């Protein structure tokens, strides 16, 4: 009898958990769908910005003429600045490369001297 009652309680608890999970999912599904649609809504009506009295085609517009000579001068200035910056970067990189090579050569000489097997006093300490 106690065994049957225990099974009844376990089944009841499991069914209650499943029912609560389904209820929770259905409640959150509706609210998450509503939240997604609210983000996409655009309530601004652009037609209200236009005056009804004015026809957009009748409005006089002022256009600015482009000065192509100034644009060419500006482009030449940019090219010159780019070339100057490139020269500076290449020069700095060459200086760094030369210094690194020089340091590597000095380090190689010191390492060779350190590991040299020949001792000046003729002892065999290095071996």
ABEGO torsion letter per residue (X at the ends): XAAAAAAAAAAAAAAAAAAAAAAAAAAAAAAAAAAAAAAABBABBAAAABBAABBAAABBBBBBBBBAAAAAAAAAAAAAAAAAAAAAAAAAAAAAAAAAAAAAAAAAAAAAAAABABBAAGBAAAX
